[in-house]
Amino acid sequence: LTIYGAASLKGALEKAKTTYEAAVPGTTLTISTDASSALATKIEQGAPADVFLSADTKNPQALVDKGLTDGPAVNFAGNKLAVIVPADNPAAIATPADLARTGVKIIAAGDEVPITKYATQLVANLAKEPGYPADFAAAYTANIMSKEDNVKAIVAKIELGEGDAGIVYVTDAAASTKAATFDVPDSANVLATYAGVVVKESPNAAAAQAFLTWFAGPDGQAILAGFEFLPPPS
C-alpha cells in the first residue's frame, strides 16, 4: 500500500508502518509525506496512491467531490498550533505578540499548505486578544520572509537559525530537539482536523480501507497520541 500523508504525520506514519506490517503479515506500506495540498494535486493528476491522510478536511473533501475517492473522508486526528524559535532565540521572542515586532523574520508556508490556513486564523484570533496591537495581523504578515513547501520545512529552517520564529503544529514543536517552543493562548488557538480517504484508483481498495479504518481506530489513535496528536473533533 502506498500511503500519502501530511508532512506533520511523518513520525506517526513511520511508527504505524512498523506496527501495521507486524500486525498484518504480507502487507507492506510505502510512506510518502509532503504538504497535503501538494499530495492532493498529485492524486488528481493520477499518482498511484492507495490512501491519502491530510492535515485538513478541505483537501480530502475536494477529492471526494471530484469522484476520486472510494467512500467518504474519515476524520482521524486533531492538532493545535505553537510558535517555535531557534534554541538560542536570537530575536528574544518572549510571547506570540513578538511575532509582529519590527525586524522579526518569520518562516511560513505556501498559501495552499494547510498550516498556512490555520496560522492565519491563529494570527487573526491573537489580534483580538488583550495586549495585542490592532495591526498585529498586518505586522505579522509583513515579517514573513519565506514561504516553505510544508510544515517540516518551516521547522528545519528554524532549527538552522535561518529565521526567528514560525507557527507550526504542536506535534512538530514537540518532535523538534533543536527548537524552543512557545505555547499560544488556548483562547486563540486553532484546532486542526485531519481526515483521510481511500483513493478510487487504488488497485488494493479493500486493503486500503482496512488500513484507514485501523489508523482511525484505537490502534492508530494510540500511535497518534504518542506523537501528541489529539483525537479527531467529534
N, C-alpha and C positions, 0 to 999 in steps of 0.2 A: 504494500500500500504506500502511495505517495501522499504525504501529509503536508499541505501548505499551511504555515502558521505565522501569526503576527510575530514580529521581532521580539516583543516583550515576553512571548511564550517559550523562547528558545530553551532555557534551562529546564522548565517544566516538561517540555516535549522530549528532551533528551532522557529525562528520568522515566517518562511514560513509555518511551521506546523500549528501554531495558525491561521494565515491568511487564508491558503487554506482550512482548516477544516471549518472555518466560512463561506467561500465563496461557498464551495461545500458540502452542508449538506449530511450526510451519509458516507462521506469519512473520514477514519482515517489513519494518516501517522505514521509509526513507523520508527524512525530515528536511523541509526547505523553508527557511524563515526570511521575512522581509516585511516592509510596510504592507499592511492589509490592503491598501489601495492598489499597490503595485501587483500584489498576488491576484487580486480580483480581476485586474486588467489582463493578466496572463491567462487566467481561466477563460475569460471572454474570448481571447484570441486562440483558444484551443489547446492550451498547455495540458499535459497529461497528469492532472491531479485527481486523487480519489476523494479527499476530504479537505475542506477549507475552514480554518479556525481563525476568526478575525477578532481584532481588538475593539470592534464596534458591532452594531446591528445593521448599520446602513449598507455596508459592502455586501454581506451575505444576502440581505433582503433584495438588493439590486439584482443579484444573480437569480434569486427565486422569481422575481418579477419578470425576468427575461427568459424564464423557462429553462435555465441552465443547471437546475439542481434536481435531485431526486428526493422530494419531500421538503418540508418547511425548515426554516432556520431554528436551531436549538440553542437557547442561552445556556452557557456552561460556566461562566465566571464573572466576577466583578473586580474592580480595581479602583484605587484612588490615586491622587497626584501628590507629588512632593517636589521641593526645589533642591537641586544638587549644585554643589560648588566644588572646585578643586580642593584637595586635602589641606593645602596651605592657605586657601581662601584669600588670594591677593587683593581682591576688591573689598575685603572686610564686610561681606554680606552678613547682616545680623538677623534680618527678618525678610519675609517676602516683599515688604514695602520697598526694600532697597533695589529691587529689580527695575524700578523706574528712575533710579538715581542717574544723573548725567554721567556718561562715560562708562557705565557698566556694559560689558559685552555679553549679550545673550545668545546662546546657541539654541536654535529652534529646529523644527522640521518643516518639510514642504507642506503647502496648503492642503493637499489631498490626504495627508497622513492623519489617521485618527487622533494621535496625540495632540495635533495642532487644534483640532476642534475642541477637545477637552481643555487644553491650555487656554484657548481664547475665552471659553466660558469661565474658567477659574479667574482669569485676569479681570473679566467683567464683574464677577462676584466680589473680588477683592476691592475693586474700585468703590464698592458700596459700603465697605467695612469702615468702622470708626478709625480715624487716624490716617486713612489713605487719601492722597491728594485727588482732587476732582479729575485731573488729567492723567491719572495713573495708567489707564489703558493705552492712551496715545504715547506716553513717555516710554512705557514698556516696549511697544511696537517699534518705536524709533531706535531702541537699543539692540534690536535683533541684527546680528552681524552675519549670520549664515543660516541657511535652511537645509538640513540634512535629509538623507533618504528615509531614515527611520529612527525610532527612539534609541536603539542601541548605538547609533552613530552619534547621537547627542551625548550619551554617557561617555563614549570613547573620547570625544573632543574635550569634555570637561575633565576627565581623568588625566589627559595630556596637558592640561592647563592652557588649552587653545581658546578658552572663553571663560567668563567669570561665573556664569550660572546658567541653568537650564531647568525647564519644567518637564519632569518625567513621571512615569508611574511609580507608585510606592514600591512595587516589586523590583523595578530596575534599580531604584535607590538602595534597596536592601541588599541586592546582589553585588553591588559595587564595593570593592575593598579599597578603592583609591579616590573616593569622593566623599565629602561630608554632606549630610542631609539636613534640611530644614523642613519641618512639618508646616503645613498651611492650616489656617483655622478651619475647624470642622464646619463652621457656619458658611464657609465659602467653597469648601472642597467639592469636587465633582465626582460622581460615581460613574465609572465606565462600565458598560455591559458588553461582554464578549459573547459572540454567537458563532455557531458552526453549521456547515451544510455538507451534504454528500453531493459531489459533482455528478451531474446527469450522465456525462460521457464516461464515467468510471466503468472499466471492464470488471470491476470487483465490487459491485454495488452492495451486495449483501454483507461482505466483509467490511466494507467502508462504513455501512450503517452500524454494524456491530461495534466497531471502534468508537464511533461518535457517541453511541449510547453508553459505552464503557467510560469514556472520558468525561461525559456529563454526569455519570453516576457516582456512587460512593468511592470507588477505587480512584477514579480520576480526580474527584474532589479532594481526596486525601493528599494526592500528589500536588495539586494546585495550592492547597492550604500550606504545604511545606515551603512553598515559594512566596507565601504571604498574599496570595490571591484571596479574594472574598468569594462567598457563594454568589451565584447569579441573583440579581434582584428579582424578587417574586412579583 
